[in-house]
């Protein structure tokens, strides 16, 4: 009977009122039939039992008939034959009770399966039904389904963001855990992108809609996870292949038991307990639970086969920029020269670079902001091609440029020999013609990087490599901080692909972790491609087998461990289902079970398998985050170079 529900993607709302009424009415009829039979009534007990059987067992028999017409054997045939056989021998009440137990068991299993799919259901419920639209300065509440790209929306504190869009006014603290699995709120302000399903903790945003419906990041996440549920892992396909032989085998066994024992009750019981429902549910329930777990933690997995493949991975190849690092530079140190102060150097550089969009300029601006340094308006700004930039601040000319660019580079120390900025990128700052300092940069590391290697080894990864197109000294610094001993630097995209294939040819099962854009060829060629920070990035979601919606690098070992646990759960389920069915068949053949107790035993086995699978959805991981506080510093405009 449960075979009708093995396709969990065609899930419908459980325990509707109609099903309750049907079940309650069937129980009532069976109860009156039993009471009247005990009282010796000659006709009504059988009539009530047949009515209950029609209500409860009718759908089972109809399902079996449809399967035969489609030339598809499923487990409904076994239960239908058992019910029909009981009716033929006049056991109407027993047949009705068997049908009742099977229906009750199927509803219980569906309810348990619903828990396994609760992640998908919670995603679907993330989007609100209505939203406030701003039109010509007026606020109007409209259904979300009427919102179109270009609309302006007002989202207040405590409200959910209904669609994807860009902030055009205001600032707020948003909880993005529904998409990324990260509980630490993020600040959104002018120009930032916000996503459907996120919640405003505090503040207010006015946003311009860019994507609606299935085009939003949330919509794509729901669609891809639903599609993943339909894809069967190899172990699941094996289970399905064997399950199709169960029906004819059990029918044959039932006939043999009847011919040997001449006991029709034993044969009927064999048909009931022989249904391989637990075996059929062993794999799909585990896969659905694991996919739900992954989506709750901001991990988009494109199919059950990927979860199975994850259990075999023993090698990880990491890209550096955008993966181990955020790809965003930050100021790591300031080295004063000729009597200048660190605040003076940062203030001068930030003022000159005030309107630049270069990543290093942004890093300098952020460093000055963290120190609460007041900036001045630059005048006579000039871009010096191949050298740097310069501007007048007050009556002095300040220049910011790369070391070795020809701007009196001979007056600067070798940064490679500096203890302050060894192995770091650097730029120099001049006041008029005198160098006043060096600013060193390093890439912002992903949170959790210091524990990454240990976590990967704990889940069975034996080889960990980093590969990057960056220069050797920068690559060495990042590899050292990540405790990665093997790394390759100065590597082109095609060389990354060659290195990956080389490891595969030597027998390694390789997972490639990249940003999903520049690493697309390697992500596609790897046994499993994992894209970092894929939220809102179509290229990342398309390129990889697995997309980490946020930037938490520790989700990589978490996913690999989830794959191993999922495969172990499936194997246990299959083993348990086979042993349970064999024992039940032996007990039925020996006469230890009757049709009613056989129906109970059958459903107990199925429920145990589903509950064991549903445990996967409860596997949790605490994600810790910390915010850095800005360091206070005084104003710079009263300072000057000494000497």
Secondary structure, 3 states (H helix, E strand, C coil): CHHHHCCHHHCCCCCCHHHHHHHHHHHHHHHHHHHHHHHCCCCHHHHHHHHHHHHHHHHHHHHHHHHHHCCCCCCHHHHHHHHHHHHHCCCHHHHHHHHHHHHHHHHHHHHHHHHHCHHHHHHHCCCCCEEEEEECCEEEEEEHHHCCCCCEEEECCCCECCCEEEEEEEEEEEECHHHHCCCCCEEECCCCEECCCCEEEEEEEEEEEEECHHHCHHHHHHHHHHHHHHCCCHHHHHHHHHHCCHHHHHHHHHHHHHHHHCCHHHHHHHHHHCCCHHHHHHHHHHHHHHHHHHHHCCEEECCHHHHHHHCCCCEEEEECECCCEEEEEEEEEEEECCCCCHHHHHHHHHHHCCCCCCHHHHHHHHHHHHCCCCCCCCEEEEEECCCEEEEEECCEEEEEEECCCCCCHHHCCCHHHCCCCCCCEEEEEEECCEEEEEEEEEEEECCCHHHHHHHHHHCCCCEEEEECCCCHHHHHHHHHHCCCCEEECCCCHHHHHHHHHHHHHCCCCEEEEECCCCCHHHHHHCCEEEECCCCCCHHHHHHCCEEECCCCCCHHHHHHHHHHHHHHHHHHHHHHHHHHHHHHHHHHHCCCCCHHHHHHHHHHHHHHHHHHHHHHHHCCCCCCCCCCCCCCCCCCCCCCCCC
